């Protein structure tokens, strides 16, 4: 099974997408979007930009845990990872996003 994007509506009425690996684990979460069209554009941007390592910014949270953000060519953040226990597991997460994003199908949960 390939990766997939899931698009959902939050309790506050915003749209958020997750990229899930083939094992179902969330590997990237978007920022909230005010409308569905913008969220769909965010998914397309993730597909387009996830194949290039330089679009990933490695960061460290205030508690010392590593995580990453995926940025578009205009440096706008497309999505963020979970917090990882080590830099090596964070790098595995980046590799998973790179492998899964471009061919990921879309599951639109806003229409259910």
C-alpha positions in Angstrom: 0.0 0.0 0.0 1.3 3.5 -0.9 1.1 6.5 1.3 -2.0 8.7 1.4 -3.2 12.1 2.2 -6.2 12.5 4.5 -8.1 15.7 4.4 -10.4 16.6 7.3 -12.3 19.5 8.8 -11.5 20.5 12.4 -14.0 21.4 15.1 -13.2 25.1 14.4 -14.1 24.7 10.7 -10.6 24.7 9.3 -9.2 22.1 6.9 -6.1 20.1 7.8 -4.3 17.3 5.9 -2.0 14.5 7.1 0.3 12.5 5.0 0.3 8.9 6.2 3.0 6.3 5.4 2.0 2.9 4.0 1.8 1.6 7.5 -0.8 4.2 8.4 1.5 6.3 10.6 1.1 10.1 10.2 4.4 11.5 8.9 3.4 15.1 8.1 0.6 17.4 9.3 -0.4 20.6 7.6 -1.1 24.0 9.1 -4.9 24.7 9.3 -6.4 26.2 6.2 -9.5 28.4 6.2 -10.9 26.9 3.0 -10.8 23.5 1.3 -9.3 24.8 -2.0 -6.3 26.2 -0.1 -5.8 22.8 1.7 -6.0 21.0 -1.7 -3.3 23.4 -3.0 -1.2 22.6 0.1 -1.5 18.9 -0.7 -0.3 19.5 -4.3 2.6 21.6 -2.9 3.6 18.8 -0.6 3.6 16.4 -3.5 5.7 18.7 -5.6 8.2 19.8 -2.9 8.7 16.6 -0.8 11.1 15.1 -3.4 13.9 17.5 -2.6 15.9 17.2 0.6 16.7 21.0 0.6 12.9 21.7 1.2 13.1 20.0 4.6 14.2 22.1 7.5 15.5 20.2 10.5 14.6 21.8 13.8 14.9 21.2 17.5 12.0 21.8 19.9 12.5 23.6 23.2 12.6 20.2 25.0 15.5 19.1 22.8 13.4 16.7 20.5 14.2 16.9 16.8 11.5 17.5 14.2 11.2 18.8 10.7 9.1 21.1 8.5 8.5 20.8 4.8 8.7 24.1 3.0 7.6 25.2 -0.5 10.0 27.0 -2.9 8.7 30.3 -1.5 9.9 29.1 2.0 6.3 28.9 3.3 5.8 25.9 5.7 3.6 23.2 4.1 3.6 20.8 7.0 5.4 19.6 10.2 6.4 16.3 11.5 5.9 14.8 14.9 8.6 15.1 17.6 11.2 12.4 17.3 13.4 10.8 20.0 16.6 11.0 17.9 18.0 12.7 14.8 18.3 9.4 13.1 14.5 8.6 13.5 13.8 12.2 12.2 15.9 11.5 9.1 13.9 8.3 8.6 10.7 10.4 8.8 12.0 12.8 6.1 12.9 9.8 3.9 9.4 8.4 4.4 7.8 11.7 3.3 10.1 11.9 0.3 9.1 8.3 -0.7 5.4 8.7 0.0 4.2 12.2 -0.9 4.4 12.3 -4.7 2.3 9.2 -5.3 0.0 9.4 -2.3 -3.7 9.1 -3.0 -6.2 11.5 -1.4 -8.8 10.4 1.1 -11.2 13.3 1.5 -12.9 12.9 4.9 -14.7 16.2 4.5 -17.3 14.5 2.2 -18.3 11.8 4.7 
